[in-house]
């Protein structure tokens, strides 16, 4: 598991419009809030994405850029974004390399069945490229507001 002070694993992934977004290009200019979520258009993931969208102006005013990452495709991200009016960037980690690098690809149990999936987690990466907060296994309700508080405290 990543800890505060660790260098943030670098990535370059496509967004919903199939444009590449690279952490290297964002660092230095923004505090990056990188949140990993299990699946587009599911109840918890929709709640979390909508809360980040609702607070996006306040997060940007605090110097932060929000990026959501899941293993869904660019097309799925585009449909999810358009259906719910999301304004946060959604990146497609279809091969799971970035999920592995951040330690969020885990075995989970649901309804008595074990399977691999994304552990809902958020990382706040400073302009210096270091992780300032590593929050694993978060609950979606109210999470974006908590992240805004942490960003403002940086």
MISEMI-239693 format. One record per residue (C-alpha): x, y, z. Coordinates in steps of 0.05 Angstrom, whole numbers, plus 5000, padded with zeros to 4 digits. Example, Ala and Ser with C-alpha at 12.3 -4.5 7.8 and 13.67 -1.06 7.14 Angstrom:
2
SITE      u      v      w
SITE   5246   4910   5156
SITE   5273   4979   5143
END
This chain:
154
SITE      u      v      w
SITE   5000   5000   5000
SITE   5024   5070   4983
SITE   5038   5118   5041
SITE   5043   5193   5048
SITE   5113   5214   5024
SITE   5117   5160   4970
SITE   5126   5182   4898
SITE   5060   5176   4860
SITE   5063   5121   4808
SITE   5063   5154   4739
SITE   5010   5138   4687
SITE   4986   5159   4619
SITE   4915   5137   4605
SITE   4860   5154   4556
SITE   4799   5194   4579
SITE   4727   5188   4556
SITE   4745   5225   4492
SITE   4805   5179   4480
SITE   4855   5235   4494
SITE   4915   5215   4536
SITE   4923   5245   4605
SITE   4991   5239   4637
SITE   5006   5250   4711
SITE   5074   5279   4690
SITE   5039   5334   4650
SITE   4994   5353   4709
SITE   5045   5353   4765
SITE   5075   5420   4782
SITE   5012   5455   4758
SITE   4959   5421   4801
SITE   4947   5382   4864
SITE   4919   5318   4834
SITE   4861   5282   4868
SITE   4862   5212   4838
SITE   4803   5169   4857
SITE   4795   5097   4838
SITE   4725   5069   4833
SITE   4698   5000   4816
SITE   4649   5010   4758
SITE   4615   5063   4716
SITE   4541   5076   4728
SITE   4533   5036   4792
SITE   4500   5069   4852
SITE   4561   5082   4896
SITE   4605   5102   4838
SITE   4552   5149   4811
SITE   4543   5182   4879
SITE   4618   5192   4886
SITE   4626   5221   4816
SITE   4567   5268   4825
SITE   4594   5293   4892
SITE   4662   5307   4860
SITE   4627   5342   4802
SITE   4586   5384   4851
SITE   4650   5406   4887
SITE   4694   5413   4826
SITE   4695   5489   4826
SITE   4715   5491   4899
SITE   4768   5438   4888
SITE   4796   5476   4829
SITE   4796   5541   4869
SITE   4839   5503   4920
SITE   4887   5484   4863
SITE   4863   5412   4854
SITE   4846   5373   4792
SITE   4802   5311   4801
SITE   4814   5248   4761
SITE   4771   5185   4767
SITE   4801   5119   4745
SITE   4768   5051   4734
SITE   4779   4992   4688
SITE   4719   5011   4645
SITE   4729   5030   4572
SITE   4733   5100   4544
SITE   4664   5089   4512
SITE   4634   5067   4579
SITE   4665   5129   4612
SITE   4635   5174   4558
SITE   4566   5143   4567
SITE   4572   5150   4644
SITE   4595   5222   4638
SITE   4540   5242   4589
SITE   4484   5205   4626
SITE   4498   5240   4693
SITE   4529   5307   4669
SITE   4596   5291   4701
SITE   4651   5342   4693
SITE   4709   5305   4726
SITE   4760   5271   4681
SITE   4749   5195   4677
SITE   4808   5153   4655
SITE   4807   5082   4628
SITE   4857   5034   4658
SITE   4832   4974   4618
SITE   4896   4934   4629
SITE   4896   4948   4703
SITE   4970   4970   4707
SITE   4954   5035   4742
SITE   4906   5001   4791
SITE   4962   4951   4807
SITE   5013   5007   4816
SITE   4968   5043   4867
SITE   4950   4977   4903
SITE   4875   4982   4892
SITE   4865   4918   4851
SITE   4844   4870   4906
SITE   4806   4807   4920
SITE   4737   4826   4946
SITE   4679   4785   4971
SITE   4607   4800   4953
SITE   4547   4754   4964
SITE   4593   4699   4988
SITE   4633   4700   4923
SITE   4706   4722   4919
SITE   4730   4761   4858
SITE   4781   4813   4839
SITE   4759   4886   4836
SITE   4778   4957   4850
SITE   4780   4977   4923
SITE   4749   5047   4925
SITE   4809   5091   4942
SITE   4833   5163   4935
SITE   4902   5193   4932
SITE   4921   5266   4938
SITE   4985   5280   4899
SITE   5020   5346   4911
SITE   5053   5389   4858
SITE   5118   5356   4881
SITE   5094   5288   4855
SITE   5090   5259   4925
SITE   5029   5227   4956
SITE   5003   5270   5012
SITE   4942   5227   5029
SITE   4929   5154   5012
SITE   4858   5134   5031
SITE   4840   5061   5018
SITE   4770   5029   5023
SITE   4731   5094   5027
SITE   4656   5101   5028
SITE   4627   5144   4972
SITE   4576   5186   5011
SITE   4609   5251   5034
SITE   4677   5230   5009
SITE   4686   5288   4961
SITE   4674   5338   5017
SITE   4726   5304   5060
SITE   4776   5307   5002
SITE   4761   5382   4994
SITE   4779   5392   5068
SITE   4845   5355   5059
SITE   4863   5393   4996
SITE   4849   5460   5030
SITE   4894   5440   5088
SITE   4954   5428   5042
END
